[in-house]
Amino acid sequence: MVEIDDKRLKELLRNHEKNLSTINIMLKNRLITKERLHRFIANSIIDGEISISEIKNYPFIDRDEILKLVSSHLGYRYIDLDVLDFNYKFALKFPFQRIVKYNILPIEEEKNSIVVAFSDPLDVEAKDFLVRTTNKELTILVALEEQIKEYLKKLEVEKGMRDVISKIRRNLNSSDEEGGSAILELIELIVKTSINMRSSDIHIEPSEHSCIIRNRVDGVLIRSFLFERDIYAPLASRIKLLAGLDIAEKRLPQDGRFNYKIENINYDFRVSTLPIVDGESIVIRILDSTKATISLSETGMSSENYQRFFRALKSSYGIVLVTGPTGSGKTTTLYGALNEIKSVKDKIITVEDPVEYQVDMIQQVNVNKKAGLDFANTLRAILRQDPDKIMIGEIRDQETLKIAIEAALTGHLVLSTLHTNNAISSITRMLDMGIEPYLLGGAIIAIQAQRLVRKICPKCKREIKVDTSSLNPKVASLLPEDEFTFYKGEGCSSCSFTGYLGREMICEVLEITDKMASMISANEPREKVLEEAINSYGFRSMLEVGLEKALKGVTTLDEVLRVTKS
């Protein structure tokens, strides 16, 4: 093997964006090894020819390896901040803007020195600042730039929270205006932090001595803040005021909403209060307006299921159902479906309880039970509005289902949701609600059952071996006969040490063929209808789709078994 010389390598790196394909070809054909390239870049950093900040633009290198080489040469230790016991109190002693400027993270104080993590251990200005500020020697650690920035964000939240709590306490006995200002800062901080955590809900829960803030992230609750009890009362009152609720009413549940713009994105917040022994439990649902424009192709549906569901949406009439438990993403799927079918040629009307996202070119109606406007009454009124397509937030009773079927049989496309465990059991559920089989067979065109599985965090993902003998025989029978591998996340700061980051849909789509419609009309057993779906177009269950995603490393086997209850 003949390697290129240092001069040629320096030329390639100087204009690496232009030479990216050349460098990749050289690496692929081993005209230069990764090890040699890493050593050359590390030496160039030490010699001052390349800055550490530049290497993040090099997609062909492993930055961890280069930083390890630079650290080793300088006599410093390269570390993963996630394994350290980080002391927030010590870090907050330093001027926050300065440590952000230098991208350094003070870790702890020792007898004669301070331990500080640097992203650039060659930054002389940062070292001078620390020595002048503390009059102590430095014990320098080296960490990735992004990791330090991540911890600085957490430090900023901690600093902001402490400052705001202090201000609230100072103002508790002051005028309402001053106290209200500090409480608004606290609410904004809680909301921003929750959105950055990718939360779907914020839970504010009082106890005898404290106030706990928890966030639902990827379907699981995580504790984010803990306040003393005196903060709860002004916090609860201000949230109720924002949501247009009666702040004096603490004996009855209340519902309201407010909106807020954060980083140029409009968010709606739905507020629910519930009287409990220690006060009121407050839950704030975060509604991101960008979800109103979601596409079905972005939800994680397999190609075959997407095609089946899309065909159903293009039908001129009939009922398309989305089923699953609460929190399985049904509403998001319905909005994705509406985005697929909306057109200036069609009048689309929805009836929801409540309207979560507003969509252009669609008429949306809020259910108002107090005014006598329930799903059934609204549907009757909608049918007099000459609609082409109708979306019903949820079919909860026989009356609503009957009107939906009548609408479907008289030339309307109806989209709705139902609470059932899988697609085939929806047929049984609707028959149990008192619908005649022949009406159901003629109206239903597709049923999608779905769940949301948490995705493995890509930063801490690793392979694992699974003992198949411990699995349910049904699950084991669906696994490949050849050797296979599953994956899991070990947990890191990026995923809040859960091993998961984000969620994705797994689903099954039961497309009703003419033969299956006849079988439903004849009230044949659901097992036979399911068998026909498998034989006619290869219907696959959610469990099968989930196991496929687990084998591809999208999610874990445990997560698939959890959501499918297998």
Summary of the structure (lengths in Angstrom):
residues: 566
radius of gyration: 29.1
end to end distance: 53.7
largest distance: 87.6
contacts: 1739
relative contact order: 0.06
helix: 45%
strand: 24%
